[in-house]
Amino acid sequence: MGLLRLRVDSRSDIASGAPLVASVLTEDLETVTEVTVPLGGMRDVQVGPGSYVIRAVAPTGSALTQRASVGPEASVEVELGHVASPHEWLELHALLGEVSASGTSDELGSGVWLRVWRWEADGTWTIEPVTWTTTWESEHVLARAAGLQPAQRVLQVGGESIPWRLLALPSGERIEVLLRRADGTPELDAGVEASVVTDRTSGEVLHGYLARGRTEAAGIVAEEMLQGSRPDGLESPTSAAVLGYYLVRRGQEERLAGLALVERFPWLPDAWILEGWRALRGGDEQAGRAHLLRAASMGAPLHSEGMRLLSTGLRLLEAASPADADLRSATESLSAVAAATNWGEPLTTYYGLDPTTPTLAPPTGIPDGPHTRIGPDRGGTPPPRPRWGRWVLGSAVVAAVIVGVVWWATRGGGGLAIDPSSLDYGERPIEAAGASEAVTLSNDTGAEVLVRNAKIRGPDADDFDLTTDTCSGVALPDGRSCSLVVSFTPTEEGAREARLVIRIEGEGGPIRVPLDGTGVSGEPEEEEGSPVIVVDPPTITFPADVREGAVHELTITNDGDAVLEVAASVDPADEGIALDPDSVSACAEIQPGDSCTMSVLFVPFRGSRGEANVVIENNAIEQPLQVRVSGTPRAGPTPAEVGTTDWDGSQANVLVRNTGTRAFTPAFDFENQRFSIASHTCGELVIGGECAVNISFDAEGAEDLVGALVIEDGSGEGPVVVPLEYPTPVD
Amino acid sequence: MTTLFDDEADGPRTHLFTMGVGTYRHLAGGDEPLDHLRGVGLGQLSSPPLSARAVTDWFIAEMDNPDAPLGSVELLLSPSQAYDLPDGRSVEVEAGTIDNLRRAFDAWFARCDRHEGNVAILSFCGHGLMREVVALLAEDFGRSAQRPFEASVDFTMTFEGMATCRARRQLYVVDACRQVMRSTLALQRIDATALAIGSFQREYERDAPILYASAEDDRAYARAGHPTRLTEALLRGLRGLGSEIVGGGWVVTSRRLLEATSDLVVRENLPDAPMQRPRLGGESAGLAVPLHRLPGPPKVPVTIECLPGEAMEVAELSLVPVRPGPSYGRGPSPERWTLEVEPGDYDAAARFSGGDYPECRKPFVAMPPPPPPFPLEVG
């Protein structure tokens, strides 16, 4: 026999150990054997001499393929590669096909609180004192508690603006809770995801294979768990319960006995649910009824699947015994929890005041009772903050800048503001390396404005150079800013003057920023040089079809002759746009003439607007640089067409949905003006948002019954056109 | 009920029950809208009857299963409409009201119960809701303000009840949303109609997967005036992409069909469609239940791309089988390379005559279900 040593790379600790199912195939693609390979680990497979194709398939369907030839008594190592993901913290999600993380931890802040409820033997819930330690990372906060005795617990999470929710906790000695900005149900969870972290990757992968219909792969993972060959197979109550539910799904309840769930985890409702189903399928209705009622009295099961099975079991029993008051009471209590449950979560999650008071209208704010705030000022280590003050003071060249906001163009809201309104570079030696200063253009008009261009004009324009421009050609949303950096290198002695001219689409005259400096001969005033910052590209636009995340590079170059110090952040932090913290750290100091690249991550989520600024604070200029990052709006897919059967009298409806990665406000027009809009609900559409357009048709005397609704979405890819056809009158 | 045909045979047969409910008389836009349903956010649909017809058409015209030939077809459509059979008969199909659903289900159940070798297939397309149960809404949903769910099917309990049916091979397709109600109906107990009486006892061991068009608390989609995304994917699966080699021939099997349909729907989410995530449920050991015999190997759609994407503009791509067979090639183009190939083991390669990037060659297996875009990393 020969030996195939199969290996799959892992880029992250979170996904490490997760079992990936690999098939060893003959050259004719007939299956020889199927095994699991742990991510980041190796699996040995004995095979006869010959040539093989090895193919590992993730729950998503992504496959890693290699070929290998094995001789007798030979060993061949097969490197299958790694699971593709845009960033390492997405790896496990990329494997499972459920990418939901987005944004950074900044918004989680001090407003978030936690508390743990424990189910007592007398059937009541009490708040358990728990000491949390928190670790802040750029994109999430990890809260840990340890030293706990096994028990049934739920975690309650809330915040200043975060609806209170309860999560069933896998019981163990320790609890780890991951909080992050995420996709989900924004109207219920305010875009904050709370998930309980365990070493349960086998259970998660088993669930992932099952959910995506890969039942054979699920069976291989499950069998290995049942045989105890996976380290987290049966020890973890979470994975053991998932395995139990798998056996029920396969109709193999008799194998549940081998898991000994109620003996090992008597505090776990899921154990009693599974034991109840085993008894009922085995014909012992009385024991099954008792076990299910016991589970119902213990609070929410750990898994949503358990909630469904408990409900189904109780209802089946109730159908057979409609007069059974205990069953009726249990199903009604469970129904109330079910109504407040987020069924999209694999672990039971519901909204409520406390474990016994589920509600669809959960409160927000800070509770009166015991709770633990997890802000960075309460025991955690905050993420690195920009060292802004030190850089300003440490700047070698400090221009005399008149700070103020003097230019306003009123346009509905506050207006457009330029800050500062002029730049004075003071005295600079002739031909000395350029001193740089920035102006920030801010839009507070209440609407988006288009910045056409920015140029330097005036008698000494050649002495001034626009080194960075994140404004030109940019549609600047309300509330956002962009930056213009101008350097000054006098070519002659004496006063030098020019102006920065910024043209705005639809505005009358341009904005003018006076630029002044003085060239002097002789030695430079400063012994030290000065850094000059240049960013490329000036703006970043992600395409409309980003679903599981995308990465864009932002290059920062130091064109000066002193070290450039840089820190960067994203504002606002809850739009699914984030910076790779490692790349930001790598750019902290840039030597003269060098460049550095930061990675901008984008994971758009439903309900967000898909636009933010990367704010680059630095010691070259006094104001931070603003680099706009945004997605691409896209309308659709509305009905591909409104045919003759879609009309209700003279009216038909079109649903407009934002399927892009940036918010937009649709505008409408018609080909054939007999069609018109009777009413619509379309304002700004956030990502995933939708609105309805009610179209009417003036049929009187009409001969041309065909037209089209033209929807402008501002994507730059042309409008979306929905063909319309009014039915031919039958009379 | 509308039985399109029933061969009344005793041997193993495939019995199909398809429902496509697009009109809801008491919801917004219906003929008789009711006040107590205002605010539930549900209206009229154009796709379900088209989807149900398309599925029925395929089974009647194309299905070839020597293990269990088509034995009967039960169909309900809202709005009610005529269905033309291949023999020239035109049948007026009844609407999908709850009363018609009950009668049609009973007839279908009885036929499925004739033989343990039967394959029972139930497919519903229309509005769906979920909480602790999945409710499928009939045309007259909400007819009673006191019992709003009376005219809907408690699919969860019905599925349990089907465990008492003798047909050992069952397949369910729920082509509907599974959003959780957070509207005015949220606090109501879901007393939907169970079409079969459930039992914990398992007189017959069954393989009974359920393909849900949507994830929990999520939606399913369609283009107005077309079959749903799930139906379009299901039909592609039935026509070959849900097949595997069984006994030396290519056969569409239940497990590969559901896997392929789910993958195809997810794949079609890109680039500009709302995200739809099908899910598998039910009771299944993942058996390869034969549904349809193919005349030959299916063509497998594959997509090859270079990473980074700019490399596509100068890449010469090739797909060469390891065993003798057709080879494929393509010159530089900014678009990803999408083609259909014979199932097999290939070498996928990108070459750059200008030397812009290093050559990249990787093994690639093309077999159903269609693989996701295959990246050649050259940068």
Interface residues (C-beta under 8 A of the other chain):
Chain A: L25 E27 D28 L29 E30 V53 R55 T60 G61 S62 A63 T65 Q66 R67 A84 G97 T185 L188 L210 A211 R212 G213 R214 T215 E216 A218 G219 V248 R249 R250 G251 W277 L280 R281 G283 E285 G288 S304 M307 R308 S311 T312 G313 R315 L316 A319 E332 L334 S335 A338 A339 T341 N342 W343 G344 L360 P543 A544 D545 R547 R634 G636 P637 P639 A640 E641 V642 G643 T645 D646 D648 N653 R657 T659 G660 G688
Chain B: G29 G43 Q44 S46 M130 R131 E132 V133 T156 M157 E160 R178 V180 M181 R182 A186 L187 R189 I190 A194 I197 G198 S199 F200 Q201 R202 E205 R206 P209 L211 A215 E216 D217 D218 R223 A224 G225 H226 I245 R255 L258 E259 T261 S262 D263 V266 N269 L270 P271 D272 A273 P274 M275 P278 R279 L280 G281 G282 E283 S284 A285 G286 V322 R323 P343 G344 D345 K362 P363 F364 V365 M367 P369 P371 P372 P375
